[in-house]
Amino acid sequence: MPNIKSAKKRVKVNQTKHDSNLGPKGSMKTAVKKTRKEANQENLNLANKRIDKAVNKGIITKNKAARLKSNLSKKVNETK
């Protein structure tokens, strides 16, 4: 347990940020898993939308988003 005032604040802020990131990150992961399981264009569009939202909120980096979108696109194109 932190003793210094600023360290106590960091614990609270980190917990708040963690809680606010859970929703968008979880929905993004679910969409990605669904696209990997059932590779179709509709699922890909939803996953791309969720990935872009996660990038805008700073949950994942642009490079990770690009990698995810590229891999999912490859998967969907293979099944056509």
MMTF fields as JSON, N, C-alpha, C and O atoms, coordinates in Angstrom:
{
  "mmtfVersion": "1.0.0",
  "mmtfProducer": "UNKNOWN",
  "numBonds": 319,
  "numAtoms": 320,
  "numGroups": 80,
  "numChains": 1,
  "numModels": 1,
  "chainsPerModel": [1],
  "groupsPerChain": [80],
  "chainIdList": ["A"],
  "bondAtomList": [4, 2, 8, 6, 12, 10, 16, 14, 20, 18, 24, 22, 28, 26, 32, 30, 36, 34, 40, 38, 44, 42, 48, 46, 52, 50, 56, 54, 60, 58, 64, 62, 68, 66, 72, 70, 76, 74, 80, 78, 84, 82, 88, 86, 92, 90, 96, 94, 100, 98, 104, 102, 108, 106, 112, 110, 116, 114, 120, 118, 124, 122, 128, 126, 132, 130, 136, 134, 140, 138, 144, 142, 148, 146, 152, 150, 156, 154, 160, 158, 164, 162, 168, 166, 172, 170, 176, 174, 180, 178, 184, 182, 188, 186, 192, 190, 196, 194, 200, 198, 204, 202, 208, 206, 212, 210, 216, 214, 220, 218, 224, 222, 228, 226, 232, 230, 236, 234, 240, 238, 244, 242, 248, 246, 252, 250, 256, 254, 260, 258, 264, 262, 268, 266, 272, 270, 276, 274, 280, 278, 284, 282, 288, 286, 292, 290, 296, 294, 300, 298, 304, 302, 308, 306, 312, 310, 316, 314],
  "bondOrderList": [1, 1, 1, 1, 1, 1, 1, 1, 1, 1, 1, 1, 1, 1, 1, 1, 1, 1, 1, 1, 1, 1, 1, 1, 1, 1, 1, 1, 1, 1, 1, 1, 1, 1, 1, 1, 1, 1, 1, 1, 1, 1, 1, 1, 1, 1, 1, 1, 1, 1, 1, 1, 1, 1, 1, 1, 1, 1, 1, 1, 1, 1, 1, 1, 1, 1, 1, 1, 1, 1, 1, 1, 1, 1, 1, 1, 1, 1, 1],
  "groupList": [{"groupName": "MET", "atomNameList": ["N", "CA", "C", "O"], "elementList": ["N", "C", "C", "O"], "formalChargeList": [0, 0, 0, 0], "bondAtomList": [1, 0, 2, 1, 3, 2], "bondOrderList": [1, 1, 2], "singleLetterCode": "M", "chemCompType": "L-PEPTIDE LINKING"}, {"groupName": "PRO", "atomNameList": ["N", "CA", "C", "O"], "elementList": ["N", "C", "C", "O"], "formalChargeList": [0, 0, 0, 0], "bondAtomList": [1, 0, 2, 1, 3, 2], "bondOrderList": [1, 1, 2], "singleLetterCode": "P", "chemCompType": "L-PEPTIDE LINKING"}, {"groupName": "ASN", "atomNameList": ["N", "CA", "C", "O"], "elementList": ["N", "C", "C", "O"], "formalChargeList": [0, 0, 0, 0], "bondAtomList": [1, 0, 2, 1, 3, 2], "bondOrderList": [1, 1, 2], "singleLetterCode": "N", "chemCompType": "L-PEPTIDE LINKING"}, {"groupName": "ILE", "atomNameList": ["N", "CA", "C", "O"], "elementList": ["N", "C", "C", "O"], "formalChargeList": [0, 0, 0, 0], "bondAtomList": [1, 0, 2, 1, 3, 2], "bondOrderList": [1, 1, 2], "singleLetterCode": "I", "chemCompType": "L-PEPTIDE LINKING"}, {"groupName": "LYS", "atomNameList": ["N", "CA", "C", "O"], "elementList": ["N", "C", "C", "O"], "formalChargeList": [0, 0, 0, 0], "bondAtomList": [1, 0, 2, 1, 3, 2], "bondOrderList": [1, 1, 2], "singleLetterCode": "K", "chemCompType": "L-PEPTIDE LINKING"}, {"groupName": "SER", "atomNameList": ["N", "CA", "C", "O"], "elementList": ["N", "C", "C", "O"], "formalChargeList": [0, 0, 0, 0], "bondAtomList": [1, 0, 2, 1, 3, 2], "bondOrderList": [1, 1, 2], "singleLetterCode": "S", "chemCompType": "L-PEPTIDE LINKING"}, {"groupName": "ALA", "atomNameList": ["N", "CA", "C", "O"], "elementList": ["N", "C", "C", "O"], "formalChargeList": [0, 0, 0, 0], "bondAtomList": [1, 0, 2, 1, 3, 2], "bondOrderList": [1, 1, 2], "singleLetterCode": "A", "chemCompType": "L-PEPTIDE LINKING"}, {"groupName": "ARG", "atomNameList": ["N", "CA", "C", "O"], "elementList": ["N", "C", "C", "O"], "formalChargeList": [0, 0, 0, 0], "bondAtomList": [1, 0, 2, 1, 3, 2], "bondOrderList": [1, 1, 2], "singleLetterCode": "R", "chemCompType": "L-PEPTIDE LINKING"}, {"groupName": "VAL", "atomNameList": ["N", "CA", "C", "O"], "elementList": ["N", "C", "C", "O"], "formalChargeList": [0, 0, 0, 0], "bondAtomList": [1, 0, 2, 1, 3, 2], "bondOrderList": [1, 1, 2], "singleLetterCode": "V", "chemCompType": "L-PEPTIDE LINKING"}, {"groupName": "GLN", "atomNameList": ["N", "CA", "C", "O"], "elementList": ["N", "C", "C", "O"], "formalChargeList": [0, 0, 0, 0], "bondAtomList": [1, 0, 2, 1, 3, 2], "bondOrderList": [1, 1, 2], "singleLetterCode": "Q", "chemCompType": "L-PEPTIDE LINKING"}, {"groupName": "THR", "atomNameList": ["N", "CA", "C", "O"], "elementList": ["N", "C", "C", "O"], "formalChargeList": [0, 0, 0, 0], "bondAtomList": [1, 0, 2, 1, 3, 2], "bondOrderList": [1, 1, 2], "singleLetterCode": "T", "chemCompType": "L-PEPTIDE LINKING"}, {"groupName": "HIS", "atomNameList": ["N", "CA", "C", "O"], "elementList": ["N", "C", "C", "O"], "formalChargeList": [0, 0, 0, 0], "bondAtomList": [1, 0, 2, 1, 3, 2], "bondOrderList": [1, 1, 2], "singleLetterCode": "H", "chemCompType": "L-PEPTIDE LINKING"}, {"groupName": "ASP", "atomNameList": ["N", "CA", "C", "O"], "elementList": ["N", "C", "C", "O"], "formalChargeList": [0, 0, 0, 0], "bondAtomList": [1, 0, 2, 1, 3, 2], "bondOrderList": [1, 1, 2], "singleLetterCode": "D", "chemCompType": "L-PEPTIDE LINKING"}, {"groupName": "LEU", "atomNameList": ["N", "CA", "C", "O"], "elementList": ["N", "C", "C", "O"], "formalChargeList": [0, 0, 0, 0], "bondAtomList": [1, 0, 2, 1, 3, 2], "bondOrderList": [1, 1, 2], "singleLetterCode": "L", "chemCompType": "L-PEPTIDE LINKING"}, {"groupName": "GLY", "atomNameList": ["N", "CA", "C", "O"], "elementList": ["N", "C", "C", "O"], "formalChargeList": [0, 0, 0, 0], "bondAtomList": [1, 0, 2, 1, 3, 2], "bondOrderList": [1, 1, 2], "singleLetterCode": "G", "chemCompType": "PEPTIDE LINKING"}, {"groupName": "GLU", "atomNameList": ["N", "CA", "C", "O"], "elementList": ["N", "C", "C", "O"], "formalChargeList": [0, 0, 0, 0], "bondAtomList": [1, 0, 2, 1, 3, 2], "bondOrderList": [1, 1, 2], "singleLetterCode": "E", "chemCompType": "L-PEPTIDE LINKING"}],
  "groupTypeList": [0, 1, 2, 3, 4, 5, 6, 4, 4, 7, 8, 4, 8, 2, 9, 10, 4, 11, 12, 5, 2, 13, 14, 1, 4, 14, 5, 0, 4, 10, 6, 8, 4, 4, 10, 7, 4, 15, 6, 2, 9, 15, 2, 13, 2, 13, 6, 2, 4, 7, 3, 12, 4, 6, 8, 2, 4, 14, 3, 3, 10, 4, 2, 4, 6, 6, 7, 13, 4, 5, 2, 13, 5, 4, 4, 8, 2, 15, 10, 4],
  "groupIdList": [1, 2, 3, 4, 5, 6, 7, 8, 9, 10, 11, 12, 13, 14, 15, 16, 17, 18, 19, 20, 21, 22, 23, 24, 25, 26, 27, 28, 29, 30, 31, 32, 33, 34, 35, 36, 37, 38, 39, 40, 41, 42, 43, 44, 45, 46, 47, 48, 49, 50, 51, 52, 53, 54, 55, 56, 57, 58, 59, 60, 61, 62, 63, 64, 65, 66, 67, 68, 69, 70, 71, 72, 73, 74, 75, 76, 77, 78, 79, 80],
  "secStructList": [7, 7, 7, 1, 2, 2, 2, 2, 2, 2, 2, 2, 2, 2, 2, 2, 2, 2, 2, 2, 2, 2, 2, 2, 2, 2, 2, 2, 2, 2, 2, 2, 2, 2, 2, 2, 2, 1, 7, 7, 2, 2, 2, 2, 2, 2, 2, 2, 2, 2, 2, 2, 2, 2, 2, 2, 6, 6, 1, 1, 7, 2, 2, 2, 2, 2, 2, 2, 2, 2, 2, 2, 2, 2, 2, 2, 2, 2, 2, 7],
  "xCoordList": [0.848, 0.0, 0.891, 1.82, 0.611, 1.446, 1.231, 0.129, 2.303, 2.238, 2.248, 1.681, 2.89, 3.017, 1.718, 1.087, 1.34, 0.07, -0.035, -1.071, 1.024, 0.981, 0.885, 0.252, 1.507, 1.429, 0.012, -0.475, -0.647, -2.039, -2.932, -3.825, -2.671, -3.457, -3.23, -4.176, -1.985, -1.678, -2.441, -2.918, -2.561, -3.303, -4.758, -5.328, -5.354, -6.75, -6.921, -7.857, -6.013, -6.103, -5.906, -6.623, -4.93, -4.682, -5.894, -6.24, -6.535, -7.718, -8.861, -9.567, -9.036, -10.089, -9.856, -10.777, -8.605, -8.279, -8.439, -8.919, -8.039, -8.182, -9.653, -10.003, -10.502, -11.934, -12.536, -13.379, -12.102, -12.672, -12.168, -12.824, -11.023, -10.488, -11.092, -11.043, -11.661, -12.149, -13.252, -13.233, -14.2, -15.333, -14.928, -15.2, -14.283, -13.893, -12.894, -12.959, -11.98, -10.991, -11.665, -11.347, -12.595, -13.305, -14.151, -14.162, -14.862, -15.7, -14.837, -15.23, -13.658, -12.743, -12.253, -12.245, -11.845, -11.347, -12.432, -12.156, -13.664, -14.77, -15.003, -15.204, -14.979, -15.188, -14.068, -14.321, -12.833, -11.694, -11.829, -11.606, -12.193, -12.362, -13.477, -13.345, -14.571, -15.699, -15.293, -15.702, -14.49, -14.032, -13.092, -13.135, -12.252, -11.347, -12.124, -11.766, -13.185, -13.973, -14.852, -14.849, -15.605, -16.491, -16.003, -16.466, -15.079, -14.444, -15.389, -15.496, -16.076, -16.886, -16.76, -16.241, -17.24, -17.046, -17.768, -17.257, -18.94, -19.709, -18.951, -18.865, -18.409, -17.631, -16.357, -15.935, -15.745, -14.524, -14.803, -14.022, -15.911, -16.26, -16.475, -16.024, -17.16, -17.398, -16.077, -15.855, -15.202, -13.913, -13.074, -12.454, -13.055, -12.292, -12.814, -12.036, -14.122, -14.736, -14.316, -13.956, -14.364, -14.0, -12.504, -12.107, -11.681, -10.236, -9.94, -9.129, -10.59, -10.373, -10.793, -10.126, -11.888, -12.321, -11.291, -11.017, -10.721, -9.711, -8.471, -7.86, -8.099, -6.943, -7.233, -6.388, -8.428, -8.783, -8.802, -8.503, -9.151, -9.185, -7.831, -7.684, -6.839, -5.497, -5.33, -4.404, -6.209, -6.141, -5.098, -4.376, -5.018, -3.971, -3.269, -3.79, -2.078, -1.304, -1.753, -2.425, -1.371, -1.73, -1.115, -1.744, 0.122, 0.785, 0.083, -0.079, -0.332, -1.051, -2.37, -2.771, -3.044, -4.314, -4.103, -4.874, -3.065, -2.78, -2.482, -2.937, -1.729, -1.389, -2.644, -2.834, -3.494, -4.736, -5.625, -6.131, -5.805, -6.678, -6.13, -6.89, -4.825, -4.201, -4.402, -4.779, -4.146, -4.293, -5.742, -6.004, -6.674, -8.084, -8.508, -9.271, -8.011, -8.341, -7.82, -8.508, -6.606, -6.041, -6.923, -7.205, -7.352, -8.183, -9.499, -9.936, -10.125, -11.399, -11.193, -12.006, -10.114, -9.86, -9.527, -9.81, -8.931, -8.621, -9.89, -9.938, -10.913, -12.136, -13.047, -13.999, -12.772, -13.622, -13.421, -14.054],
  "yCoordList": [-1.178, 0.0, 1.238, 1.337, 2.181, 3.382, 4.302, 4.406, 4.958, 5.891, 7.346, 8.214, 7.606, 8.973, 9.373, 8.565, 10.633, 11.128, 10.949, 10.513, 11.282, 11.169, 9.706, 9.4, 8.81, 7.385, 6.863, 6.023, 7.366, 6.977, 7.438, 6.715, 8.652, 9.175, 8.334, 8.041, 7.947, 7.138, 5.819, 5.348, 5.223, 3.968, 4.185, 3.383, 5.283, 5.574, 5.856, 5.361, 6.654, 7.009, 5.776, 5.583, 4.942, 3.731, 2.81, 2.224, 2.677, 1.822, 2.379, 1.627, 3.693, 4.328, 4.106, 3.758, 4.311, 4.115, 2.651, 2.349, 1.755, 0.321, -0.031, -0.749, 0.481, 0.199, 0.768, 0.129, 1.969, 2.584, 1.913, 2.006, 1.242, 0.553, -0.836, -1.386, -1.406, -2.778, -2.955, -3.921, -2.046, -2.183, -2.202, -3.179, -1.146, -1.12, -2.223, -2.781, -2.53, -3.566, -4.933, -5.733, -5.187, -6.466, -6.626, -7.698, -5.573, -5.672, -5.824, -6.499, -5.195, -5.344, -6.79, -7.384, -7.348, -8.723, -9.702, -10.651, -9.472, -10.34, -10.283, -11.318, -9.088, -8.932, -9.606, -10.224, -9.489, -10.117, -11.638, -12.315, -12.175, -13.627, -14.129, -15.172, -13.385, -13.779, -13.782, -14.665, -12.802, -12.73, -13.886, -14.443, -14.244, -15.376, -16.683, -17.562, -16.802, -18.036, -18.12, -19.132, -17.054, -17.004, -15.882, -14.746, -16.205, -15.18, -14.756, -15.43, -13.625, -13.04, -11.522, -10.963, -10.873, -9.426, -8.642, -7.626, -9.101, -8.395, -8.369, -7.33, -9.513, -9.574, -8.749, -8.121, -8.75, -7.969, -6.477, -5.763, -6.009, -4.593, -4.205, -3.146, -5.059, -4.783, -4.762, -3.883, -5.733, -5.796, -4.554, -3.982, -4.138, -2.943, -1.713, -0.867, -1.616, -0.483, -0.466, 0.583, -1.618, -1.703, -1.444, -0.816, -1.926, -1.697, -0.208, 0.329, 0.459, 1.898, 2.69, 3.654, 2.292, 2.975, 2.798, 3.732, 1.594, 1.341, 2.198, 2.683, 2.385, 3.234, 4.676, 5.344, 5.159, 6.545, 6.813, 7.925, 5.81, 5.98, 5.701, 5.843, 5.305, 5.079, 3.745, 3.576, 2.794, 1.492, 0.605, -0.126, 0.669, -0.057, 0.926, 2.002, 0.539, 1.42, 1.271, 0.305, 2.244, 2.206, 0.991, 0.369, 0.653, -0.482, -1.795, -2.643, -1.967, -3.191, -3.261, -4.328, -2.122, -2.085, -2.472, -3.252, -1.927, -2.238, -3.724, -4.348, -4.285, -5.707, -6.572, -7.525, -6.236, -6.987, -6.928, -7.95, -5.722, -5.55, -6.291, -6.877, -6.259, -6.95, -8.459, -9.113, -9.001, -10.445, -10.892, -11.944, -10.099, -10.452, -10.382, -11.225, -9.377, -9.254, -10.453, -10.978, -10.88, -12.063, -13.277, -14.051, -13.431, -14.583, -14.575, -15.613, -13.406, -13.303, -13.561, -14.24, -13.027, -13.213, -14.66, -15.111, -15.391, -16.803, -17.635, -18.6, -17.259, -18.064, -17.789, -18.535, -16.73, -16.412, -17.402, -17.288],
  "zCoordList": [0.0, 0.0, 0.0, 0.802, -0.896, -0.959, 0.238, 0.777, 0.634, 1.756, 1.302, 1.966, 0.176, -0.321, -1.028, -1.708, -0.85, -1.376, -2.89, -3.392, -3.615, -5.075, -5.513, -6.523, -4.761, -5.083, -4.858, -5.615, -3.814, -3.558, -4.71, -5.152, -5.183, -6.297, -7.551, -8.283, -7.8, -8.981, -8.939, -9.971, -7.763, -7.641, -8.054, -8.793, -7.567, -7.903, -9.391, -10.019, -9.954, -11.367, -12.242, -13.223, -11.883, -12.659, -12.642, -13.668, -11.499, -11.396, -12.246, -12.917, -12.211, -13.007, -14.497, -15.235, -14.931, -16.342, -16.742, -17.834, -15.863, -16.121, -16.333, -17.27, -15.455, -15.552, -16.836, -17.466, -17.223, -18.424, -19.702, -20.739, -19.649, -20.825, -21.015, -22.115, -19.956, -20.032, -21.071, -21.834, -21.107, -22.026, -23.485, -24.183, -23.967, -25.379, -25.75, -26.845, -24.84, -25.134, -25.233, -26.113, -24.324, -24.343, -25.59, -26.195, -25.988, -27.186, -28.435, -29.386, -28.433, -29.556, -29.647, -30.726, -28.51, -28.506, -28.944, -29.678, -28.493, -28.874, -30.379, -31.015, -30.947, -32.391, -33.179, -34.213, -32.695, -33.377, -33.327, -34.33, -32.161, -32.034, -32.94, -33.581, -32.989, -33.832, -35.301, -36.055, -35.713, -37.099, -37.415, -38.512, -36.465, -36.698, -36.812, -37.597, -36.027, -36.039, -37.28, -37.98, -37.552, -38.709, -39.624, -39.525, -40.5, -41.335, -42.455, -43.48, -42.245, -43.315, -43.256, -42.29, -44.297, -44.439, -43.347, -42.876, -42.945, -41.915, -40.586, -39.931, -40.2, -38.956, -39.063, -38.092, -40.243, -40.449, -40.285, -39.657, -40.847, -40.723, -39.266, -38.83, -38.514, -37.097, -36.324, -35.491, -36.603, -35.91, -36.223, -35.327, -37.485, -37.865, -37.143, -36.702, -37.026, -36.328, -34.86, -34.325, -34.218, -32.8, -32.599, -31.618, -33.521, -33.439, -33.565, -32.811, -34.509, -34.696, -33.459, -33.085, -32.829, -31.608, -30.497, -29.744, -30.397, -29.37, -29.607, -28.655, -30.869, -31.186, -30.799, -30.203, -31.135, -30.832, -29.336, -28.902, -28.549, -27.096, -26.452, -25.238, -27.253, -26.731, -26.035, -25.242, -26.315, -25.656, -26.322, -25.644, -27.65, -28.374, -29.309, -29.603, -29.772, -30.645, -32.098, -32.459, -32.922, -34.339, -35.024, -35.88, -34.642, -35.285, -34.964, -35.842, -33.717, -33.354, -34.108, -34.574, -34.228, -34.955, -36.416, -36.975, -37.027, -38.426, -38.592, -39.552, -37.669, -37.724, -37.586, -38.342, -36.619, -36.417, -37.662, -38.125, -38.192, -39.347, -40.567, -41.338, -40.733, -41.856, -41.751, -42.723, -40.567, -40.376, -40.551, -41.135, -40.048, -40.202, -41.667, -42.139, -42.382, -43.803, -44.587, -45.462, -44.27, -44.924, -44.679, -45.593, -43.436, -43.06, -43.841, -44.339, -43.945, -44.663, -46.152, -46.779, -46.724, -48.154, -48.496, -49.605, -47.56, -47.803, -47.923, -48.685, -47.17, -47.152, -48.345, -48.575, -49.105, -50.265, -51.378, -52.428]
}
